[in-house]
Amino acid sequence: MSIPGLDAWLQTPPGRYVMAWEQAAIDALVADVFGYNAIQLGLPQCSLLAQNRIPLRQVADDSGKVDVLCDLRQLPFAASSIDLVVMSHVLEFHDDPHQILREVERVLIPEGEVIIAGFNPISIWGLRRRLPNCPRHFPWNGHYLSVSRLKDWLQLLGFEADRGSFGCYVPPFRNERWLRHWRFIEASGSRWWNFAGGVYVLRAVKRVHSMRLIMPNWKQRGAPRKALSVVSEKEIARHE
């Protein structure tokens, strides 16, 4: 998925700041996920599966240096064949995020995991988009999804999501010096208003409720035994 302005933004101080936090948060989540197949959707500029130990790890996108070149709305993977899916800033910059999530649900195995990173609209970063002088290039031109809305979408697809983690409480300064100067707010932000981080990482597990078959009772009951009656000597002599 080619996003105009993404490559240039990743080289800026706020871009490096955001991706450093996301990389650390995702690394911690994927380190203990096991299986056979893992895919990263979008953002081929970053290796979000670097700390995962699944043997086959692939990056899929519709452009760039990827392992699988494809439309993210039609993933070329068999149903229930992927153990882990990771995607960062894919849903808020795509015109059909619902279909991407449906495809993720289709390819994941039961109890498979999806990890999603995105910009938080309920944050200073999200409010920045509403200001009159806000630029129209990446990352301000996306349709930011709140964690609560994303959880609702995932729940409709049968996923169970965790609370999510938030980071990047420093305002989106373009200057490296100001970003470093405001780093003190990270600790207080995560403690007092942890829901207001500029970005979030959310993990969800695909739940498949097992069916319980009600079988008929094939065990036949034995025929009732006939009660024995006492026969008198006269009745025996009559039949002789």
Secondary structure, 3 states (H helix, E strand, C coil): CCCCCHHHHHCCHHHHHHHHHHHHHHHHHHCCCCCCEEEEECCCCCCCCCCCCCCEEEEEECCCCCCEECCCCCCCCCCCCEEEEEEECCHHHCCCHHHHHHHHHHHEEEEEEEEEEEECCCCHHHHHCCCCCCCCCCCCCCCCCCHHHHHHHHHHCCEEECCCEEECCCCCCCCHHHHHHCCCHHHHHHHHCHHHCCEEEEEEEECCCCCCCCCCCCCCCCCCCCCCCCCCHHHHHHCC
